[in-house]
Amino acid sequence: MIYISRKEHFNAAHKLYNPQWTPEKNAEVFGPCANENWHGHNFELITTVKGHPDPETGFVVDLKRLSTLIRREVIDKLDHKNLNVDVDFMQGKLASCENLVVEIWKILNAQIPTITRYGTLHSLRLYETPRNYVEYFGE
């Protein structure tokens, strides 16, 4: 099995805020991430596809096609956006990295078969900061 990854970058703002709670409880649980005026991150998204190489090309997936897909379906919808307000697939969801990576998975998992017959989505790793990331395997 071969694992091939592509890293993409986007900037986005959000706040962590549960509307069912009081402002005080949100501040207690989420700290400065509940700031009513939002805060931003320089996100890194690493998409990993697994499979066996195509006997004609030697590719599990063409990285140029993978990059184009990720940019069109995900990055263009997130870059320089407010995750709580501007992103249709995040509406009604708490804008945590955990929820964001699950929604990105749904989008990419449905689209990967359009660009490769030999690979499937294996994992997503979403860095919120250089030291904090979430990883998702579609489970």
C-alpha positions, 0 to 999 in steps of 0.5 A: 500500500502506498500513501501519498499526501498533499499539503494545502494552506488557507487562512480563516477566522472563527470563534468557539461559542455554544449558543445554548450557553451563557457568555460566561460559560462560553468564556469559561470553556473556550477562553479567548477562543470565544471572543465575540470579535473572532480570531484567526488561524493560518491552517494547513490541510494535509490530505493523504490518499492510499492505494496501489499505483496505476500500472500505466502511470505509476501514480496512486493519484495525480498530485496536480489533480488532487491539488486542483480538487482540494483547492476547488472543493475546500480551500476556495470555500474556506480561505479568508472566510469566517467559518461561523458565518461564510462557510455553507457546510459549517452552518449550524455547527460549532466551528471547532477543528474537529467538526471542520475536518469531518466536513472536509472529509465528507466533501473530499471522500465523495470527490476522490473517485472522480480523479483516481481509480487506484486510490481512496482517501486515507486521512486528513490532518488539519493544523490550526497552529504549528503545534495543534492539529486534528487527524481524521480517518473517516471513522 
